[in-house]
């Protein structure tokens, strides 16, 4: 029997009707889990897809996880992150008061990520330029 994870990451994405939309996020979760094998990594969605954030937290709570970091896989801090996520987290925290839940900024706020996207875009252009 393995010990419950002391902490976990939930990668939090929007969700879509097309299941393949989540493939890049699944790859991120898999890659992160491989690099940090001691850390539980889950993927949760705001809408349409499952699991939703409340279900992901409940599953981790049931395993005895004490700390969760929610990482929004959104490129900007729009209404979902400014309004919907705080409401969701308040409800979740009221149901799981023993778990510490931290939330990072959106991935689009990362200079490393925006630099990587800019580099990728330039490489795409360069490979097609005459």
HELIX and SHEET records of a PDB file:
HELIX    1   1 UNK A   19  UNK A   22  5                                   4    
HELIX    2   2 UNK A   23  UNK A   35  1                                  13    
HELIX    3   3 UNK A   53  UNK A   62  1                                  10    
HELIX    4   4 UNK A   79  UNK A   79  1                                   1    
HELIX    5   5 UNK A   80  UNK A   84  3                                   5    
HELIX    6   6 UNK A   85  UNK A   95  1                                  11    
HELIX    7   7 UNK A  107  UNK A  109  5                                   3    
HELIX    8   8 UNK A  111  UNK A  128  1                                  18    
SHEET    1   A 4 UNK A  40  UNK A  45  0                                        
SHEET    2   A 4 UNK A   7  UNK A  13  1                                        
SHEET    3   A 4 UNK A  67  UNK A  72  1                                        
SHEET    4   A 4 UNK A 100  UNK A 103  1                                        
END                                                                             
